[in-house]
Amino acid sequence: MLAIIPARGGSKGLPGKNIKPIAGHPLIAYSIKAALDSPSVTRVIVSTDSEEIAQVARSYGAEIPFIRPSEFANDLSTDLEVFTHALDWLEMNENYKPDLVVQFRPTSPVRFLHDIEICIHKMQSSEADSLRIVTPAFHTPFKMWVLDEASAQMQPLLQQDIIRESYNQPRQNLPEIYWQIGTLDVIRTDVITERKSMSGKNILPYIIEQQFAVDIDDLGSFKRAEEMILKYDCVKFVS
């Protein structure tokens, strides 16, 4: 089972965040440790364009078999580009092609080992294309709007025939909505390399509580993640 941790060097919201110390260790170290601690994961790779990140990742036990090309490490680079490059490189240079690949995003460091194992086993015992961790959405999209600049009017973001004027309905009458988060994805390798998708069509959910859905993109979320790591029995370093 292959784990890939994508970690590019550029970050505008919080510069250097992937190696910024959090609770005494670089942020990326928590994803590396989560992958290494998982009994189902047999190989842990960091895909990065940064030699500095690569050096830190190696020191925490991850492999850096290549440095990611700059064209796959800009602000608009997609997960699909990053993972296609990594999997193609491994197959071409090492004749290595796992059945499943697990994505650990460094910016979602709050993880519990039992969740990781359940997600992997759930995928292994299914025929699904992928699994994503989700949490109940903080806000319902049925009450969201888009602005038409030409007419200076609003249009509802979502409309359903079965719910007339959903934006005027009590929240209790609206469908439960889930928000995908970066804690963990499990994907069949062929879905990425052959179908050119990071999810496929048959996607399994794994639901976690909102309080553990932490995605770091600024200093506030960074501090919140640190508080969660110190408070809960999640994957972390014990001195």
Rosetta blueprint (number, residue, H / E / L):
1 M L
2 L E
3 A E
4 I E
5 I E
6 P E
7 A L
8 R L
9 G L
10 G L
11 S L
12 K L
13 G L
14 L L
15 P L
16 G L
17 K H
18 N H
19 I H
20 K L
21 P E
22 I E
23 A L
24 G L
25 H E
26 P E
27 L H
28 I H
29 A H
30 Y H
31 S H
32 I H
33 K H
34 A H
35 A H
36 L H
37 D H
38 S L
39 P L
40 S L
41 V L
42 T L
43 R E
44 V E
45 I E
46 V E
47 S E
48 T L
49 D L
50 S L
51 E H
52 E H
53 I H
54 A H
55 Q H
56 V H
57 A H
58 R H
59 S H
60 Y L
61 G L
62 A L
63 E E
64 I L
65 P L
66 F L
67 I L
68 R L
69 P L
70 S H
71 E H
72 F H
73 A L
74 N L
75 D L
76 L L
77 S L
78 T L
79 D H
80 L H
81 E H
82 V H
83 F H
84 T H
85 H H
86 A H
87 L H
88 D H
89 W H
90 L H
91 E H
92 M H
93 N H
94 E H
95 N L
96 Y L
97 K L
98 P L
99 D L
100 L E
101 V E
102 V E
103 Q E
104 F L
105 R L
106 P L
107 T L
108 S L
109 P L
110 V L
111 R L
112 F L
113 L H
114 H H
115 D H
116 I H
117 E H
118 I H
119 C H
120 I H
121 H H
122 K H
123 M H
124 Q H
125 S L
126 S L
127 E L
128 A L
129 D L
130 S E
131 L E
132 R E
133 I E
134 V E
135 T E
136 P E
137 A L
138 F L
139 H L
140 T L
141 P H
142 F H
143 K H
144 M L
145 W E
146 V E
147 L E
148 D E
149 E L
150 A L
151 S L
152 A L
153 Q E
154 M E
155 Q E
156 P E
157 L L
158 L L
159 Q L
160 Q E
161 D L
162 I L
163 I E
164 R L
165 E L
166 S H
167 Y H
168 N H
169 Q L
170 P L
171 R H
172 Q H
173 N H
174 L L
175 P L
176 E L
177 I L
178 Y E
179 W E
180 Q E
181 I E
182 G E
183 T E
184 L E
185 D E
186 V E
187 I E
188 R E
189 T H
190 D H
191 V H
192 I H
193 T H
194 E L
195 R L
196 K L
197 S L
198 M L
199 S L
200 G L
201 K L
202 N L
203 I E
204 L E
205 P E
206 Y E
207 I E
208 I L
209 E L
210 Q H
211 Q H
212 F H
213 A L
214 V L
215 D L
216 I L
217 D L
218 D L
219 L H
220 G H
221 S H
222 F H
223 K H
224 R H
225 A H
226 E H
227 E H
228 M H
229 I H
230 L H
231 K H
232 Y L
233 D L
234 C L
235 V L
236 K L
237 F L
238 V L
239 S L
